[in-house]
Amino acid sequence: MPNDDLASRIAPRAGTHVLGVEAFEGLAARIRFRPEGALDVFKAVREELGYDHLAMVGAIDWVDHREVFYILWSDTTKQYLGLTADLTGEHPHIESATPVWPSANWHEREAWELVGVHFDNHPDLRHLLMPDGYAFHPLLRSFKLHEPEELEVKLRSV
């Protein structure tokens, strides 16, 4: 599907939130969007383009900002599609994709825990890998390794 066609099909629903549709190897395309329009973009991509399976959510710390990305699959076109948005480095946050793709739940928890991206209105944003009370985000470039005796972490029973 040509990139112009993708853009024109989601434009009525996503409007000015879409910053661009780019060719990206291995994907049907990569759609860059404004974080404040995330829910509109998610709904348009699912309902207008048929990307009904969310395969992955991740985040990257670029030091001055963070980037959140979504990899989607369409059973109709048999192609992956990428969505990306740039977030501020100071307080990175974006609307949760769980109302559109429930599978975003654990992916968003992992991205929050490891890279510090907050997903607004997430139904259960709590630690997944680290113990409760762990206040660090280990995949941030600013993360410094600590000696175990410097950490005070609440332990939970499993």
Order of alpha helices (4+ residues) and beta strands (2+ residues): alpha-beta-beta-alpha-beta-beta-beta-beta-alpha-beta
